[in-house]
């Protein structure tokens, strides 16, 4: 594979005494989609904003084609911003209510292509509106006149008007109806095929991530705990947190004829090595206890040991004293768990 478009190394973000992203490293290639999943509060959106330098990182590097965005001068960063775009979770709140949608989409052109005249900008805006499934005649309307799905299309049009190299999507379909979600996802796939852009897709919806992604990153309390090709992660998750996330997804059981039998929850089969009598009885379908209270999360992040140990049914004494590194357990499959080699088996009920 060629050199990565984006290389993130040991990225760290702090809010005062709180460490919210710590030691995150991954690569993203042109034309690739990487899914980023994890619970609310795990640091996904903060990571995305730090990559774009919308938030200040206190350590690490973010290299775009070899240029470290965290250390480059402001003028250089401004030049690079046309290749880095983001679509936000709330489609209406991300648009200026005082600007027509045509003005909002044209604004990046005014900033980065000041030589274009008004007619040229209007032509590009009209073409982009048509490309995202809206009509050119809608350019004179205001955001409140559109539905949530239409506003999200407008947000995508605004991000794509400059043909970015990297597009970050932060929960962009979470507030939309399922049918509209499918339309937005298909639009993203079409745009990616046409432009060759890389896509970092943040979502709680594992089915959506599986549909879109080439690789998946799993994040817990500011740290990557697993990273793998998409199908490998869904077929053979290694980290106990990843396995619990997949086990929590509702699953429809079907009989031999294919008819729906009754709704079930996926229950991953675990190796005998993890089912010692000293462990909780129901290891086959781990139900995690509640996450630590927000006030206690920062001490846990800064303390020695695995941040997941208090919720993990497979924790060992070593988990209390040593933080597991992110290691390659199988080709392209990385996990941060002291028992990672014991859990490298397929899920018998993977869908």
Secondary structure, 3 states (H helix, E strand, C coil): CCCCCEEEEEEEEEECCEEEEEEEEEEECCCCEEEEECCCCCCHHHHHHHHCCCCCCCEEEEEECCEECCCCCHHHHHHHHHHEEEECCCCCCCCCCCCEHHHHHHHHHHHHCCCCCHHHHHHHHHHHHHHCCCCHHHHHCEHHHCCHHHHHHHHHHHHHCCCCCEEEEECCCCCCCHHHHHHHHHHHHHHHHHHCCEEEEECCCHHHHHHHCCEEEEEECCEEEEEEEHHHHHHCCCCHHHHHHHHCCEEEEECCCCCEEEEEECCCCCCHHHCCCCCCCCCCCCCCCCCCCHHHHHHHHHCCCCCCHHHCCCCCHHHHHCCCCCEEEECCEEECCCCHHHCCCCCCCCC
